[in-house]
Amino acid sequence: MRGRRENMFTVALVGADGAGKSTIGKRVARMLPVPSRYIYMGVNLESSNLVLPTTRLWLGIKRAVGLRPDAVGPPRARTTPRSGNPVKRWLYGLKSLLRLVNLIAEEWFRQCVVLYYRIGGCVVVLDRDFFLDSEARDVFDPGARKPLDYRIHSYVLRHFYRKPDFVICLDAPCEVLYARKREGTPDALERRRQEYLGLRQIVERFTVVDAARPEETVAREVAELIVSFHRSIVAKSHKPRAA
């Protein structure tokens, strides 16, 4: 059992919106010849039923006031309002702090679930990854000024959060991605696409898969890559250690 547990790992599927991460991730988790689990590791709460009660409460409040139902991490562009009212500034700071604390708690909650499955002997397929989503922006634009909460969040992810063992970037031309979802603008989508491709600079086990092809073809290639990675880990674990 111990050897089987040591051979289990996490693989993160990343890519811009429209690349098919959720669809491919769920399909691949069913295709793998080894025990596997699929977990959504992004900030869109409606895409995951694995969230903390505090996050559900936050989602309900945002829906009630007509805001977007997600838990987006501290955005670099946001700055503290220059209101002369100290009460408003204090409330804004408190809101940012609570939001950050809940976001970090949410990330660690899902990380604990991932660990539970790995200990149980499963390969865990991650749809997105909190660390990679944050790091992609910093790799592409490292000199940008960021709010304090953003910097705290990034520091926690970089130094304490467990990183995926294998990263697969689902990539397709901007025109294909935009035609699939019609969200944002083509320019913003292309920028995000380049941010994810830039992760190859910091991720050792990183590969790109052409996601413009039919779903079945993409899922089959992703599954084959994961199986191949699993075999390499098993072979390495069976390799005799030097005396």
C-alpha positions as CSV (number, residue, x, y, z in Angstrom):
1,M,0.0,0.0,0.0
2,R,2.8,2.4,0.9
3,G,4.5,1.9,-2.5
4,R,1.2,2.5,-4.3
5,R,0.7,5.7,-2.3
6,E,4.2,7.0,-3.1
7,N,3.5,6.5,-6.8
8,M,0.4,8.7,-6.7
9,F,0.6,12.3,-7.8
10,T,-1.3,15.4,-8.9
11,V,-1.6,16.7,-12.5
12,A,-2.9,20.2,-13.1
13,L,-4.7,21.2,-16.3
14,V,-4.2,24.9,-17.0
15,G,-5.1,27.2,-19.9
16,A,-7.1,30.2,-20.9
17,D,-10.9,30.1,-20.8
18,G,-12.3,28.0,-23.6
19,A,-9.5,25.5,-23.6
20,G,-11.8,22.8,-22.2
21,K,-10.1,22.1,-18.9
22,S,-13.2,21.0,-17.0
23,T,-14.6,18.9,-19.8
24,I,-11.2,17.2,-20.5
25,G,-10.3,16.9,-16.8
26,K,-13.6,15.0,-15.9
27,R,-13.3,12.8,-18.9
28,V,-9.6,11.9,-18.4
29,A,-10.3,11.1,-14.7
30,R,-12.7,8.4,-16.0
31,M,-10.3,7.1,-18.6
32,L,-7.2,6.5,-16.5
33,P,-6.3,2.9,-15.8
34,V,-5.4,3.8,-12.2
35,P,-7.6,5.1,-9.4
36,S,-8.1,8.8,-10.0
37,R,-10.2,11.8,-8.8
38,Y,-11.1,15.1,-10.4
39,I,-11.1,18.3,-8.3
40,Y,-11.8,21.8,-9.5
41,M,-9.1,24.2,-8.1
42,G,-10.3,27.5,-9.4
43,V,-12.1,30.6,-8.1
44,N,-15.4,30.1,-10.0
45,L,-17.6,28.8,-7.1
46,E,-20.4,27.7,-9.5
47,S,-17.9,25.2,-11.1
48,S,-17.3,23.4,-7.8
49,N,-19.4,21.8,-5.1
50,L,-16.3,21.5,-2.9
51,V,-16.3,24.7,-1.0
52,L,-16.2,25.9,2.6
53,P,-19.4,27.0,4.4
54,T,-17.9,30.5,4.7
55,T,-17.4,30.6,0.9
56,R,-21.0,29.5,0.3
57,L,-22.1,32.4,2.6
58,W,-19.9,34.8,0.7
59,L,-21.3,33.5,-2.6
60,G,-24.9,34.0,-1.3
61,I,-24.1,37.6,-0.3
62,K,-22.6,38.4,-3.7
63,R,-25.6,37.0,-5.5
64,A,-27.9,39.0,-3.3
65,V,-26.3,42.3,-4.2
66,G,-25.9,41.3,-7.9
67,L,-22.1,40.8,-8.0
68,R,-20.2,38.1,-9.9
69,P,-20.3,34.7,-8.0
70,D,-16.6,33.9,-7.7
71,A,-13.8,34.2,-5.1
72,V,-11.2,36.0,-7.3
73,G,-7.9,36.4,-5.5
74,P,-6.6,39.8,-4.6
75,P,-6.4,41.7,-7.9
76,R,-3.2,43.6,-8.6
77,A,-5.1,46.6,-10.0
78,R,-7.2,47.3,-7.0
79,T,-6.0,50.0,-4.6
80,T,-7.4,51.3,-1.4
81,P,-10.0,54.0,-2.0
82,R,-8.7,57.6,-1.4
83,S,-11.8,58.5,0.6
84,G,-11.2,60.9,3.4
85,N,-13.7,59.0,5.6
86,P,-11.6,56.9,8.0
87,V,-14.6,54.6,8.6
88,K,-15.0,53.8,4.9
89,R,-11.3,53.1,4.7
90,W,-11.4,50.8,7.7
91,L,-14.4,48.9,6.4
92,Y,-12.6,48.5,3.1
93,G,-9.5,47.2,4.8
94,L,-11.6,44.8,6.9
95,K,-13.4,43.5,3.9
96,S,-10.1,42.9,2.0
97,L,-8.7,41.1,5.0
98,L,-11.7,38.8,5.5
99,R,-11.8,38.1,1.8
100,L,-8.1,37.1,1.8
101,V,-8.4,34.9,4.9
102,N,-11.4,33.1,3.4
103,L,-9.6,32.6,0.1
104,I,-6.5,31.1,1.7
105,A,-8.7,28.9,3.9
106,E,-10.6,27.7,0.8
107,E,-7.3,26.9,-1.0
108,W,-6.0,24.9,1.9
109,F,-9.3,23.1,2.3
110,R,-9.1,21.8,-1.2
111,Q,-5.5,21.0,-0.8
112,C,-6.3,18.8,2.2
113,V,-8.9,17.0,0.1
114,V,-6.3,16.4,-2.6
115,L,-3.9,15.0,0.1
116,Y,-6.7,12.7,1.3
117,Y,-7.2,11.2,-2.1
118,R,-3.4,10.9,-2.7
119,I,-3.0,9.0,0.6
120,G,-5.9,6.8,-0.5
121,G,-3.8,5.8,-3.6
122,C,-5.4,8.1,-6.3
123,V,-4.0,10.2,-9.1
124,V,-5.6,13.6,-8.7
125,V,-6.5,15.5,-11.8
126,L,-6.7,19.2,-11.0
127,D,-8.8,21.6,-13.0
128,R,-6.7,24.7,-12.7
129,D,-4.4,25.4,-9.7
130,F,-4.4,28.3,-7.3
131,F,-0.7,28.6,-7.3
132,L,-0.3,28.4,-11.1
133,D,-3.2,30.9,-11.8
134,S,-1.5,33.4,-9.5
135,E,2.0,32.8,-10.7
136,A,1.1,33.0,-14.4
137,R,0.4,36.7,-14.1
138,D,3.6,37.4,-12.2
139,V,5.7,35.6,-14.7
140,F,4.2,37.6,-17.6
141,D,4.4,40.9,-15.7
142,P,6.9,40.6,-12.8
143,G,7.4,44.4,-12.4
144,A,3.8,45.4,-11.9
145,R,2.9,47.0,-8.6
146,K,0.5,44.9,-6.6
147,P,-1.6,45.5,-3.5
148,L,-0.5,44.2,-0.1
149,D,-3.1,41.5,0.1
150,Y,-2.1,40.3,-3.4
151,R,1.5,40.1,-2.3
152,I,0.6,38.2,0.9
153,H,-1.5,35.8,-1.0
154,S,1.3,35.1,-3.6
155,Y,3.9,34.6,-0.8
156,V,1.7,32.0,0.9
157,L,1.2,30.2,-2.3
158,R,4.8,30.2,-3.3
159,H,6.3,29.1,0.0
160,F,3.7,26.9,1.7
161,Y,1.3,25.6,-0.9
162,R,1.9,22.2,-2.5
163,K,2.7,22.5,-6.2
164,P,1.3,20.1,-8.8
165,D,3.7,17.2,-9.8
166,F,2.9,17.5,-13.5
167,V,1.3,20.4,-15.5
168,I,-0.5,20.1,-18.8
169,C,-1.4,23.3,-20.6
170,L,-4.3,23.0,-22.9
171,D,-3.7,25.6,-25.6
172,A,-5.5,26.8,-28.7
173,P,-5.4,29.9,-31.0
174,C,-7.2,32.9,-29.5
175,E,-9.8,32.8,-32.2
176,V,-10.8,29.2,-31.2
177,L,-10.9,30.0,-27.5
178,Y,-13.0,33.1,-28.0
179,A,-15.5,31.4,-30.3
180,R,-16.1,28.7,-27.6
181,K,-17.0,31.0,-24.7
182,R,-17.4,34.6,-26.0
183,E,-16.3,36.0,-22.7
184,G,-14.0,39.1,-22.3
185,T,-12.2,40.3,-25.3
186,P,-9.9,38.5,-27.8
187,D,-6.9,40.7,-26.7
188,A,-7.5,39.8,-23.0
189,L,-7.8,36.2,-23.9
190,E,-4.6,36.2,-25.9
191,R,-2.8,37.8,-23.0
192,R,-4.0,35.2,-20.6
193,R,-3.1,32.5,-23.0
194,Q,0.5,33.8,-23.1
195,E,0.6,34.0,-19.3
196,Y,-0.1,30.3,-19.0
197,L,2.4,29.4,-21.7
198,G,4.9,31.4,-19.8
199,L,4.6,29.0,-16.9
200,R,7.1,26.7,-18.7
201,Q,9.8,29.1,-17.4
202,I,9.2,28.1,-13.8
203,V,7.5,24.6,-14.0
204,E,9.9,21.7,-14.5
205,R,7.4,19.1,-15.7
206,F,5.3,21.2,-18.1
207,T,3.9,20.2,-21.5
208,V,1.5,21.8,-24.0
209,V,-1.4,20.0,-25.7
210,D,-3.2,21.3,-28.7
211,A,-6.7,21.8,-27.5
212,A,-8.1,23.0,-30.8
213,R,-8.7,19.4,-31.9
214,P,-11.8,17.3,-31.1
215,E,-12.5,16.6,-27.4
216,E,-11.9,12.9,-27.7
217,T,-8.5,13.4,-29.3
218,V,-7.4,15.9,-26.7
219,A,-8.6,13.7,-23.8
220,R,-6.8,10.7,-25.2
221,E,-3.5,12.5,-25.5
222,V,-3.8,14.0,-22.0
223,A,-4.6,10.5,-20.6
224,E,-1.6,9.0,-22.4
225,L,0.7,11.7,-21.0
226,I,-0.6,11.1,-17.4
227,V,-0.1,7.3,-17.8
228,S,3.4,7.8,-19.2
229,F,4.2,10.1,-16.2
230,H,2.9,7.5,-13.8
231,R,5.0,4.8,-15.4
232,S,8.1,7.0,-15.0
233,I,7.4,7.5,-11.3
234,V,6.8,3.7,-10.8
235,A,10.1,2.9,-12.7
236,K,12.0,5.4,-10.6
237,S,10.6,4.0,-7.3
238,H,11.7,0.5,-8.3
239,K,15.2,1.6,-9.3
240,P,17.7,0.1,-6.8
241,R,19.3,2.7,-4.6
242,A,23.0,3.1,-4.6
243,A,24.7,1.6,-1.6
